[in-house]
C-alpha cells in the first residue's frame, strides 16, 4: 500500500502528478490492510474554524458534473467520493499550480487534516502532465468507483472507511484529450462527532 496521509498529508505535486486513469484489477484473493480510524478525530472543529463549504481557490472547476457539485455531508460515500474527485481534478482556468487540487479537497477534511493539506508544499517541478494541461488551457474530469478492495470495517456512528477508485481524463479547450496513467484506489477514513454530525475525511492511503 502506498503512503498517502495516514500519517502526513499528500505532499502536493509529488502525489498529484502521478495521475490517475483506468484502475488495475486486484489480484485474486487479495485483502488489503485498512488504516485504523483515529478515535480523536472530530470533523466539527471549533466555532472559529468551521468545516469550509467552498473550495479555497473559488468557483467550481469545469470538470465537476452536476452530480458532483452537490455533496450530502451526512453521507459517508458522498464525502469520500467528493474528496477524491477534488483531489484529482484540475482546471487551469482557476488553478495556478497543481497543488490547488489539494486545496479543493481540503474542504471535505477534518480540521487537522485540512490544515496539513493546506500547509503542504510542492516537492518538485510542475511536471509534464501539468505542463500539457496548461498548454491546452485544459481541465480534468474524474469518474469514480466505490469498493472493490475487500471487506471494510463496519460503519459506526462516528467512523467509516470507503474505497474510491478515480478514473481521470484531461481535456483541452482546443479539443485535445489525454488519459493519465492509473494512480490506484484511495482508502478513505472518515470521522464525525455523532450521528447528527457531518462526515469529514481524517486520513487516507493509496493502494
SULZI-V939609 format. One record per backbone hydrogen bond with DSSP energy under -1.0 kcal/mol. CO is the residue of the C=O (numbers start at 1). NH is the residue of the N-H. If there is no record, write none. Layout:
co:CO nh:NH
co:CO nh:NH
//
This chain:
co:2 nh:206
co:10 nh:12
co:11 nh:14
co:12 nh:16
co:13 nh:17
co:15 nh:18
co:16 nh:19
co:27 nh:30
co:46 nh:49
co:55 nh:58
co:61 nh:64
co:65 nh:69
co:72 nh:75
co:73 nh:199
co:75 nh:79
co:76 nh:80
co:77 nh:81
co:78 nh:82
co:79 nh:83
co:80 nh:84
co:81 nh:85
co:82 nh:86
co:83 nh:87
co:84 nh:88
co:90 nh:140
co:91 nh:94
co:91 nh:95
co:97 nh:100
co:98 nh:101
co:99 nh:103
co:100 nh:104
co:101 nh:105
co:102 nh:106
co:104 nh:107
co:105 nh:108
co:106 nh:109
co:108 nh:201
co:110 nh:114
co:111 nh:115
co:112 nh:116
co:113 nh:117
co:114 nh:118
co:115 nh:119
co:127 nh:131
co:128 nh:132
co:129 nh:133
co:130 nh:134
co:131 nh:135
co:132 nh:136
co:133 nh:138
co:134 nh:137
co:136 nh:173
co:138 nh:92
co:139 nh:171
co:141 nh:169
co:143 nh:167
co:145 nh:165
co:158 nh:192
co:159 nh:156
co:160 nh:190
co:162 nh:188
co:163 nh:147
co:164 nh:186
co:165 nh:145
co:167 nh:143
co:169 nh:141
co:170 nh:178
co:171 nh:139
co:172 nh:175
co:176 nh:172
co:178 nh:170
co:185 nh:207
co:186 nh:164
co:187 nh:205
co:188 nh:162
co:189 nh:202
co:189 nh:203
co:190 nh:160
co:191 nh:200
co:194 nh:197
co:200 nh:191
co:201 nh:110
co:203 nh:189
co:204 nh:5
co:205 nh:187
co:206 nh:2
//
